[in-house]
Amino acid sequence: MAEAAWSTDTGEAVYRSRDPVRNLRVRVHLQRITSSNYLHYQPAAQPGKDLIDLATFRPPPTASGHRPDEDEEEEAVIGWQEKLFSQFEVDLYQNEAACQSPLDHQYCQEILKLEDSDGRKNRRIFTYTDSDRFTNLEEHCQKMTTAASEMPSFLVERMANVRRRRQDRRGMEGGILKSRIVTWEPSEEFVRNNHVINTPLQTMYIMADLGPYGKLGYKKYEHVLCTLKVDSNGVITVKPDFTGLKGPYRIETEGEKPELWKYTIDNVSSLAQPEEEEREQRVFKDLYGRHKEYLSSLVDTDFETTVPGALRLFVNGEVVSAQGYEYDNLYVHFFVELPTTNWSSPAFQQLSGITQTCATKSLGMDKVAYFSYPFTFEASFLHEDESAGALPEWPVLYCEVHSLDFWQRYRVEGYGAVVLPATPGAHTLRVSTWRPLELGTVAELRRFFIGGSLELEDLSYVRIPGTFKGERLSRFGLRTETTGSVTFRLHCLQQSRAFMESSSLRKRMRSVLDRLEGFSQQSSIHNVLEAFRRARRRMQEARESLPQDLVSPSGAMVR
């Protein structure tokens, strides 16, 4: 007999399947390779020759009709989580006194039904499913390396205690949480102990009882032929891999009479019939069609355009962080103020928001609170004044930072404002804030203990209030203190028909986009020039009101 080409690669293989795992079928063929086995493969005697038939040396059958040579070879086709009992389990569960759990009693009933029928069809090949105790113990005790003195790592110890199977188990609805969801101050030990990936996983073992004839049912003769693992994402792990075109795997038993066994593992899952594949394609086509209709209903069939001469502004923003403040547990209240003229927003649009309360984290010399709070809004600008000197006003983003103490009382930490960017694209803005200051020790004690502090009645007073109608805004007597800063990340999108107009038509129309170009720079220069003009006019009025002998020929006042 020619020597078999053994397969020595016993590593695991990973497959991904969209079909239900219940359709998986694995065929295992087990055969003993011994000297007595070789005798049975000798060629038969030719007629007319005085040769002794080797069949006469075979042992007689037992009372049950089973011959010992039937234990030399066995084949079984096993489905996913299909339970095949071993001789040890048959002897164990036949005694009802040994049954403790509901699963044990279920196995007892199944074994009694098998004994009443034709009995077990398998003898050496059996399985351990995900519900069996062997599955838990095997995953807990298995080694990661081949070293004799292996020391389990921290991750191995943590993963051994995680119940990762029970894919179909669901928690009770309406249950009361017995542990905190958020740990405000996690320690390093806490992070190490809880940073464990918990993926739902089911396991199945295909086993073989390699005991000698008449000694089946002993734990020491059990060997693992194949390990199957399936997770919730349809990933199937097989160890060792399916035989396919490779040679069979081998197992050498230990003891006084070592024996050699070979086995093969094949995937014999039934292929889908053409009718089933066609039906599945129709189901997927219908599913994709409905999903496409759903997306179309959200987006609408017609592209929504703006009216002529109008500009739509879309802002997807994020309150990133706040840093440099005195107290902990910060939250930010923000809102967008639209200019009263030519700007509008949809009725359902919310132009304000409040972030969650966030604890600070030390970063260098500052304490930083990371919010990562998203917000979005849209507004429309309709330019009616086509005069060349008209400059459009732009929306302003106001923010107010508060801190929360142990008694759920808040303190004002700072006010700030910034004009939204006039150019589309991504922008990162850092808004510096200040707060009103009340002098005295009593004010600081009140702020520390009971949260009382000065506040602004109108948050727009940070810049120029919308109700202000005069020429000069005086803040004389208002004491302030510079505090920290708030970081915003904005993604601005502008939509207008002017983007589609030709260059000649745009020059002729003098549309709003031409005026918006360089708005920030023009607005800043305009404000500076206006301030200088007002200051020069005041100085001129002051010189005219003074006596002439107090004014030098150059126009400067003298003492």
C-alpha positions as CSV (number, residue, x, y, z in Angstrom):
1,M,0.0,0.0,0.0
2,A,1.4,3.4,-1.0
3,E,2.2,5.9,1.8
4,A,-0.5,8.6,2.2
5,A,0.4,12.2,1.6
6,W,-0.5,13.6,5.0
7,S,-1.7,17.2,5.5
8,T,0.3,18.9,8.2
9,D,-1.3,22.4,8.0
10,T,-3.7,22.3,10.9
11,G,-4.3,26.0,11.1
12,E,-7.7,27.6,11.0
13,A,-9.4,29.0,7.9
14,V,-11.9,31.9,7.8
15,Y,-14.9,32.0,5.5
16,R,-17.7,34.6,5.1
17,S,-21.2,33.5,4.0
18,R,-24.5,35.3,3.5
19,D,-26.5,32.1,3.7
20,P,-28.0,31.0,7.0
21,V,-25.5,28.9,9.0
22,R,-28.2,26.2,9.5
23,N,-27.5,25.2,5.9
24,L,-23.9,24.2,6.7
25,R,-23.1,20.4,6.3
26,V,-19.8,18.9,7.1
27,R,-18.8,15.3,6.3
28,V,-16.1,13.7,8.4
29,H,-14.5,10.4,7.4
30,L,-12.5,8.6,10.1
31,Q,-10.3,5.5,9.5
32,R,-7.8,3.6,11.6
33,I,-4.4,2.8,10.0
34,T,-2.9,-0.3,11.7
35,S,-1.2,-3.5,10.6
36,S,-4.4,-5.5,11.0
37,N,-6.1,-2.9,8.8
38,Y,-3.5,-3.5,6.1
39,L,-4.3,-7.2,6.1
40,H,-7.9,-6.5,5.1
41,Y,-6.7,-4.6,2.0
42,Q,-4.7,-7.6,0.6
43,P,-5.9,-8.8,-2.8
44,A,-8.4,-11.7,-2.8
45,A,-7.3,-15.2,-3.5
46,Q,-7.5,-16.4,-7.1
47,P,-9.7,-19.4,-7.6
48,G,-8.0,-22.8,-8.0
49,K,-5.1,-21.9,-5.7
50,D,-4.6,-23.4,-2.2
51,L,-4.6,-20.2,-0.3
52,I,-6.2,-19.5,3.1
53,D,-9.0,-16.9,3.1
54,L,-8.1,-14.0,5.4
55,A,-11.7,-13.6,6.3
56,T,-11.4,-16.7,8.5
57,F,-9.2,-14.7,10.8
58,R,-11.8,-12.1,11.5
59,P,-13.3,-12.2,15.0
60,P,-16.9,-13.4,15.3
61,P,-19.7,-10.8,15.6
62,T,-21.0,-9.8,19.0
63,A,-24.4,-10.5,20.3
64,S,-25.7,-7.2,18.9
65,G,-24.4,-8.2,15.4
66,H,-21.6,-5.6,15.5
67,R,-18.1,-6.7,14.3
68,P,-14.9,-5.2,15.7
69,D,-13.7,-4.3,12.2
70,E,-16.6,-1.9,11.8
71,D,-14.8,0.3,14.3
72,E,-11.9,0.7,11.8
73,E,-13.8,3.2,9.6
74,E,-16.7,5.6,10.1
75,E,-18.3,8.5,8.2
76,A,-20.9,11.0,9.3
77,V,-22.5,14.1,7.8
78,I,-23.1,16.7,10.5
79,G,-25.2,19.9,10.4
80,W,-24.6,23.1,12.4
81,Q,-25.2,22.6,16.1
82,E,-26.4,19.0,15.5
83,K,-26.0,16.9,18.6
84,L,-24.4,13.4,18.2
85,F,-24.1,11.6,21.5
86,S,-20.9,9.8,22.5
87,Q,-20.8,6.5,24.4
88,F,-19.8,8.3,27.5
89,E,-22.9,10.6,27.3
90,V,-25.2,7.7,26.6
91,D,-23.9,5.9,29.7
92,L,-24.1,9.1,31.8
93,Y,-27.6,10.4,30.8
94,Q,-29.3,7.1,31.0
95,N,-29.1,7.5,34.8
96,E,-31.7,10.2,35.7
97,A,-29.9,10.8,39.0
98,A,-26.9,12.2,37.1
99,C,-29.1,14.8,35.4
100,Q,-28.9,18.2,37.1
101,S,-29.7,21.0,34.6
102,P,-32.7,21.2,32.2
103,L,-30.3,20.4,29.3
104,D,-29.3,17.2,31.0
105,H,-32.9,16.1,31.3
106,Q,-33.4,17.0,27.7
107,Y,-30.5,14.8,26.7
108,C,-31.8,12.0,28.8
109,Q,-35.1,12.0,27.0
110,E,-33.4,12.1,23.6
111,I,-31.2,9.1,24.5
112,L,-34.1,7.1,25.8
113,K,-35.9,7.7,22.5
114,L,-32.8,6.6,20.6
115,E,-32.6,3.4,22.6
116,D,-36.3,2.6,21.9
117,S,-35.7,3.1,18.2
118,D,-32.8,1.7,16.2
119,G,-30.2,3.1,18.5
120,R,-27.3,5.4,17.7
121,K,-26.0,5.4,14.1
122,N,-22.7,6.9,15.2
123,R,-20.1,5.1,17.3
124,R,-16.8,7.0,17.3
125,I,-17.7,10.4,15.8
126,F,-19.8,12.7,18.1
127,T,-20.2,16.4,18.7
128,Y,-20.2,19.0,21.4
129,T,-22.6,21.9,20.7
130,D,-22.5,25.5,22.0
131,S,-24.7,24.5,25.0
132,D,-22.4,21.7,26.3
133,R,-20.1,22.2,29.2
134,F,-17.2,20.9,27.2
135,T,-17.3,24.1,25.0
136,N,-16.8,26.4,27.9
137,L,-14.0,24.3,29.5
138,E,-12.2,23.9,26.2
139,E,-12.1,27.6,25.4
140,H,-11.0,28.3,29.0
141,C,-8.2,25.8,29.1
142,Q,-6.8,25.9,25.6
143,K,-3.3,27.2,25.1
144,M,-2.3,30.0,22.7
145,T,1.2,28.6,21.9
146,T,3.0,25.3,21.8
147,A,5.4,26.1,24.7
148,A,5.2,23.7,27.6
149,S,5.6,26.5,30.2
150,E,3.1,29.0,28.7
151,M,2.0,31.8,30.9
152,P,-1.4,33.3,29.8
153,S,-1.3,37.0,29.0
154,F,-3.7,39.6,30.5
155,L,-5.9,39.6,27.3
156,V,-6.1,35.8,27.4
157,E,-7.3,35.8,31.0
158,R,-9.8,38.5,30.3
159,M,-11.2,36.9,27.2
160,A,-11.5,33.5,28.9
161,N,-14.0,35.0,31.4
162,V,-16.2,36.7,28.7
163,R,-19.4,34.9,27.8
164,R,-19.3,35.5,24.1
165,R,-21.6,32.9,22.7
166,R,-25.4,32.9,23.3
167,Q,-25.9,34.8,20.1
168,D,-29.7,34.7,20.4
169,R,-30.0,35.7,24.0
170,R,-31.8,39.0,24.6
171,G,-32.0,41.1,27.8
172,M,-35.3,41.7,29.6
173,E,-37.1,44.9,28.5
174,G,-37.7,47.4,31.2
175,G,-35.0,46.2,33.4
176,I,-33.4,48.5,35.9
177,L,-29.7,49.2,35.4
178,K,-27.6,47.9,38.3
179,S,-24.4,49.6,37.3
180,R,-23.4,53.0,36.1
181,I,-23.3,53.5,32.3
182,V,-20.8,56.3,32.5
183,T,-17.7,56.4,34.7
184,W,-16.7,60.0,35.1
185,E,-13.2,59.3,36.4
186,P,-12.0,56.0,35.1
187,S,-8.8,54.7,36.5
188,E,-6.1,52.9,34.5
189,E,-7.1,49.6,36.0
190,F,-10.7,50.2,35.1
191,V,-9.8,51.0,31.5
192,R,-7.7,47.8,31.2
193,N,-10.4,45.6,32.7
194,N,-13.2,46.9,30.5
195,H,-11.5,47.3,27.2
196,V,-12.5,43.8,25.9
197,I,-14.2,43.2,22.6
198,N,-17.4,41.2,23.1
199,T,-18.5,39.7,19.8
200,P,-21.4,37.3,19.8
201,L,-20.0,33.9,18.9
202,Q,-21.2,30.3,18.7
203,T,-18.9,27.3,18.8
204,M,-19.2,23.6,17.9
205,Y,-16.7,20.7,18.2
206,I,-16.6,17.5,16.1
207,M,-15.0,14.8,18.3
208,A,-13.8,11.3,17.9
209,D,-13.6,8.5,20.4
210,L,-10.3,6.7,19.5
211,G,-10.4,4.1,22.2
212,P,-9.7,0.4,21.4
213,Y,-12.5,-2.0,20.7
214,G,-14.6,-2.7,23.8
215,K,-13.3,0.4,25.6
216,L,-15.4,3.2,24.1
217,G,-16.8,5.9,26.5
218,Y,-13.6,7.0,28.2
219,K,-12.7,10.7,28.4
220,K,-9.0,10.0,27.9
221,Y,-9.6,8.7,24.4
222,E,-11.5,11.7,23.1
223,H,-9.9,13.9,20.5
224,V,-11.0,17.0,18.7
225,L,-11.3,16.5,15.0
226,C,-12.7,19.9,13.9
227,T,-13.7,23.2,15.6
228,L,-16.4,25.4,14.0
229,K,-17.1,29.0,15.1
230,V,-19.6,31.4,13.7
231,D,-20.2,35.0,14.7
232,S,-23.1,37.3,14.1
233,N,-21.5,38.8,11.0
234,G,-21.6,35.5,9.0
235,V,-17.9,34.8,9.5
236,I,-17.2,31.0,9.8
237,T,-13.9,29.8,11.3
238,V,-12.9,26.2,10.6
239,K,-9.9,24.6,12.4
240,P,-8.4,22.6,10.7
241,D,-9.5,23.7,7.2
242,F,-11.6,21.5,4.9
243,T,-9.5,18.8,3.3
244,G,-10.5,19.5,-0.3
245,L,-7.6,18.4,-2.6
246,K,-5.2,18.1,0.3
247,G,-4.2,14.9,2.0
248,P,-5.9,13.6,5.1
249,Y,-5.1,14.7,8.6
250,R,-3.5,12.2,11.1
251,I,-3.8,11.5,14.8
252,E,-1.3,9.4,16.7
253,T,-2.6,8.0,20.0
254,E,-0.4,7.5,23.1
255,G,-0.2,4.5,25.4
256,E,1.1,1.0,25.4
257,K,-0.3,0.3,21.9
258,P,-0.1,3.5,19.9
259,E,-2.3,3.7,16.9
260,L,-2.5,5.8,13.8
261,W,-5.8,7.4,12.6
262,K,-6.5,9.4,9.5
263,Y,-9.6,11.6,8.8
264,T,-10.9,14.0,6.2
265,I,-13.2,17.0,6.6
266,D,-15.3,18.1,3.6
267,N,-17.9,20.8,3.1
268,V,-21.0,19.0,1.6
269,S,-23.5,21.8,2.0
270,S,-26.1,21.5,-0.7
271,L,-25.9,24.0,-3.5
272,A,-28.8,26.3,-4.1
273,Q,-31.1,25.2,-6.9
274,P,-31.6,27.4,-9.9
275,E,-35.1,28.1,-8.8
276,E,-33.9,29.1,-5.3
277,E,-31.2,31.4,-6.8
278,E,-33.7,33.1,-9.1
279,R,-36.1,33.6,-6.2
280,E,-33.3,35.0,-4.1
281,Q,-32.3,37.4,-6.9
282,R,-35.9,38.6,-7.1
283,V,-36.0,39.2,-3.4
284,F,-32.8,41.2,-3.5
285,K,-34.0,43.2,-6.5
286,D,-37.2,44.0,-4.8
287,L,-35.3,45.0,-1.6
288,Y,-33.0,47.3,-3.5
289,G,-35.9,48.8,-5.5
290,R,-37.7,49.7,-2.3
291,H,-34.6,51.1,-0.7
292,K,-34.1,53.3,-3.8
293,E,-37.6,54.5,-3.6
294,Y,-37.1,55.3,0.0
295,L,-34.0,57.4,-0.7
296,S,-35.8,59.2,-3.6
297,S,-38.6,60.1,-1.2
298,L,-36.1,61.7,1.1
299,V,-34.2,63.6,-1.5
300,D,-37.2,64.4,-3.8
301,T,-37.2,63.9,-7.6
302,D,-36.6,67.6,-8.5
303,F,-33.6,69.5,-7.5
304,E,-34.7,72.4,-5.3
305,T,-33.3,75.7,-6.6
306,T,-33.4,79.2,-5.0
307,V,-35.2,82.2,-6.3
308,P,-33.3,84.6,-8.5
309,G,-31.1,87.0,-6.5
310,A,-31.2,84.8,-3.3
311,L,-28.5,82.9,-1.5
312,R,-29.1,79.9,0.7
313,L,-26.6,79.2,3.5
314,F,-26.3,75.7,5.0
315,V,-24.0,75.2,8.0
316,N,-23.1,71.9,9.5
317,G,-21.3,72.8,12.7
318,E,-19.8,71.2,15.8
319,V,-19.0,72.5,19.2
320,V,-15.6,70.9,19.5
321,S,-14.2,71.9,22.9
322,A,-13.8,74.6,25.5
323,Q,-10.6,75.3,27.4
324,G,-9.1,77.7,29.9
325,Y,-12.0,78.1,32.3
326,E,-11.9,78.2,36.1
327,Y,-14.4,75.5,37.1
328,D,-15.2,72.0,35.9
329,N,-18.4,70.4,34.3
330,L,-18.9,72.8,31.5
331,Y,-21.7,73.2,29.0
332,V,-22.2,75.7,26.1
333,H,-25.4,77.5,25.2
334,F,-25.2,78.9,21.6
335,F,-27.5,80.5,19.1
336,V,-27.3,82.1,15.7
337,E,-28.6,85.6,15.2
338,L,-29.8,86.5,11.7
339,P,-29.8,90.2,10.7
340,T,-33.2,91.7,10.7
341,T,-33.0,92.8,7.1
342,N,-33.1,90.4,4.1
343,W,-32.4,87.2,6.1
344,S,-34.9,84.5,7.0
345,S,-35.0,80.9,8.0
346,P,-37.6,78.1,7.7
347,A,-40.3,77.9,10.4
348,F,-39.1,74.5,11.6
349,Q,-35.5,75.6,11.9
350,Q,-33.9,75.8,15.3
351,L,-31.2,78.4,15.6
352,S,-30.0,77.6,19.1
353,G,-28.8,74.6,21.1
354,I,-27.3,73.4,24.4
355,T,-24.5,70.9,24.7
356,Q,-24.2,68.2,27.2
357,T,-22.3,68.7,30.5
358,C,-18.7,67.6,30.0
359,A,-15.9,67.1,32.5
360,T,-12.6,68.7,31.8
361,K,-9.3,66.9,31.0
362,S,-5.9,68.3,31.8
363,L,-4.0,69.1,28.6
364,G,-0.7,70.9,29.4
365,M,-1.5,74.0,31.5
366,D,-5.1,74.1,30.5
367,K,-8.2,72.1,31.3
368,V,-10.1,71.1,28.2
369,A,-13.7,69.9,27.9
370,Y,-14.4,68.0,24.6
371,F,-18.0,68.2,23.6
372,S,-18.1,67.0,19.9
373,Y,-21.7,68.4,19.8
374,P,-23.1,68.6,16.2
375,F,-25.6,71.1,15.0
376,T,-27.0,72.3,11.7
377,F,-29.1,75.1,10.3
378,E,-30.0,76.9,7.1
379,A,-30.9,80.5,6.3
380,S,-31.8,82.5,3.1
381,F,-30.6,85.9,2.1
382,L,-32.6,87.9,-0.4
383,H,-30.7,91.0,-1.7
384,E,-33.1,93.8,-2.6
385,D,-30.9,96.8,-2.5
386,E,-28.8,96.8,-5.7
387,S,-26.9,100.0,-5.0
388,A,-23.2,99.6,-5.3
389,G,-22.5,101.0,-1.8
390,A,-24.7,98.5,0.1
391,L,-22.8,96.0,2.2
392,P,-24.8,92.9,3.4
393,E,-24.7,91.9,7.1
394,W,-23.8,88.3,8.0
395,P,-25.2,86.0,10.7
396,V,-23.5,86.0,14.0
397,L,-22.9,83.0,16.3
398,Y,-23.2,83.7,20.0
399,C,-22.1,81.3,22.8
400,E,-22.4,81.3,26.5
401,V,-20.3,79.0,28.7
402,H,-21.6,77.7,32.0
403,S,-20.2,75.5,34.7
404,L,-22.3,73.2,36.9
405,D,-21.4,72.5,40.6
406,F,-22.2,69.6,42.9
407,W,-25.6,71.1,43.9
408,Q,-26.7,71.5,40.3
409,R,-26.2,75.2,40.3
410,Y,-24.6,77.0,37.4
411,R,-22.1,79.8,37.1
412,V,-21.4,82.0,34.1
413,E,-17.9,81.3,32.7
414,G,-17.9,83.5,29.7
415,Y,-19.6,85.1,26.7
416,G,-18.4,85.2,23.1
417,A,-19.5,85.9,19.6
418,V,-18.1,85.4,16.1
419,V,-19.3,86.3,12.6
420,L,-20.0,83.2,10.5
421,P,-17.5,82.7,7.6
422,A,-18.6,84.4,4.3
423,T,-16.8,81.8,2.2
424,P,-17.9,78.2,1.7
425,G,-15.8,75.3,2.9
426,A,-14.5,74.0,6.2
427,H,-13.6,76.5,8.9
428,T,-12.3,76.2,12.5
429,L,-13.1,79.1,14.7
430,R,-11.8,79.8,18.2
431,V,-14.0,82.2,20.1
432,S,-12.4,84.1,23.0
433,T,-14.9,84.8,25.8
434,W,-15.2,87.1,28.8
435,R,-17.5,87.5,31.7
436,P,-18.8,90.4,33.8
437,L,-16.7,90.9,37.0
438,E,-18.0,92.0,40.4
439,L,-15.2,93.2,42.7
440,G,-14.9,92.1,46.2
441,T,-14.4,88.9,48.2
442,V,-18.1,88.4,48.9
443,A,-18.9,88.2,45.2
444,E,-16.2,85.5,44.7
445,L,-17.5,83.5,47.7
446,R,-21.0,83.7,46.4
447,R,-19.9,82.5,43.0
448,F,-17.9,79.6,44.5
449,F,-20.6,78.4,47.0
450,I,-24.0,79.2,45.6
451,G,-23.3,79.9,42.0
452,G,-24.4,83.5,41.9
453,S,-22.7,85.8,39.4
454,L,-23.4,88.7,37.2
455,E,-25.2,87.8,33.9
456,L,-26.2,89.6,30.7
457,E,-29.9,90.0,30.2
458,D,-29.4,90.3,26.4
459,L,-26.7,88.0,25.0
460,S,-26.4,90.2,21.9
461,Y,-24.8,92.8,24.2
462,V,-21.5,90.9,23.6
463,R,-21.4,92.7,20.2
464,I,-23.9,95.4,19.2
465,P,-27.4,94.7,20.5
466,G,-30.1,94.4,17.8
467,T,-32.2,96.9,19.7
468,F,-29.5,99.6,19.7
469,K,-30.5,102.5,17.4
470,G,-28.0,105.2,18.4
471,E,-24.6,106.2,17.0
472,R,-22.5,105.4,20.0
473,L,-22.7,102.4,22.3
474,S,-21.1,103.1,25.7
475,R,-19.9,100.3,28.0
476,F,-18.4,102.7,30.5
477,G,-18.4,101.2,34.0
478,L,-18.7,97.5,32.9
479,R,-15.9,95.5,34.5
480,T,-15.0,92.4,32.6
481,E,-12.5,89.5,32.9
482,T,-11.0,87.5,30.1
483,T,-11.8,83.8,30.5
484,G,-11.2,80.8,28.1
485,S,-12.2,80.0,24.6
486,V,-14.6,77.8,22.7
487,T,-13.6,76.0,19.5
488,F,-16.2,75.6,16.7
489,R,-15.8,73.6,13.5
490,L,-18.1,74.7,10.7
491,H,-18.7,73.3,7.2
492,C,-20.5,76.0,5.1
493,L,-22.4,75.5,1.9
494,Q,-23.8,78.2,-0.3
495,Q,-26.5,77.8,-3.0
496,S,-27.5,80.4,-5.5
497,R,-28.5,80.6,-9.2
498,A,-25.7,83.0,-9.8
499,F,-23.3,80.0,-9.8
500,M,-24.9,78.9,-13.0
501,E,-25.0,82.3,-14.7
502,S,-22.5,83.3,-17.3
503,S,-19.8,85.8,-16.5
504,S,-21.2,88.6,-18.7
505,L,-24.7,88.2,-17.1
506,R,-23.1,88.2,-13.7
507,K,-21.3,91.5,-14.3
508,R,-24.5,93.0,-15.6
509,M,-26.7,91.8,-12.8
510,R,-24.3,92.8,-10.0
511,S,-25.6,89.9,-8.0
512,V,-25.3,89.3,-4.3
513,L,-22.3,87.0,-4.7
514,D,-20.2,89.8,-6.2
515,R,-20.9,91.9,-3.1
516,L,-20.3,89.0,-0.7
517,E,-16.8,88.4,-2.1
518,G,-14.4,89.7,0.5
519,F,-17.2,90.6,2.9
520,S,-15.2,90.1,6.0
521,Q,-12.3,92.3,4.9
522,Q,-14.7,95.1,3.7
523,S,-16.7,95.0,6.9
524,S,-13.6,95.3,9.0
525,I,-12.2,98.2,7.0
526,H,-15.5,99.9,7.0
527,N,-15.8,99.7,10.8
528,V,-12.3,101.0,11.3
529,L,-12.7,104.0,9.0
530,E,-16.1,104.8,10.6
531,A,-14.4,104.8,14.0
532,F,-11.6,107.1,12.9
533,R,-14.1,109.5,11.2
534,R,-16.2,109.7,14.4
535,A,-13.1,110.3,16.6
536,R,-11.8,113.0,14.2
537,R,-15.2,114.7,14.3
538,R,-15.3,114.7,18.1
539,M,-11.8,116.2,18.3
540,Q,-12.8,118.9,15.9
541,E,-15.9,119.8,18.0
542,A,-13.7,119.8,21.1
543,R,-11.2,122.3,19.6
544,E,-14.0,124.6,18.5
545,S,-15.4,124.8,22.0
546,L,-12.1,125.7,23.6
547,P,-10.7,129.3,23.8
548,Q,-8.4,130.3,21.0
549,D,-5.4,130.9,23.3
550,L,-5.4,127.3,24.4
551,V,-5.0,126.1,20.8
552,S,-1.5,126.2,19.1
553,P,-1.1,127.3,15.5
554,S,-0.7,123.6,14.4
555,G,-4.2,122.8,15.9
556,A,-3.0,120.8,18.9
557,M,-4.3,121.7,22.4
558,V,-1.8,123.0,24.9
559,R,-1.8,123.1,28.7
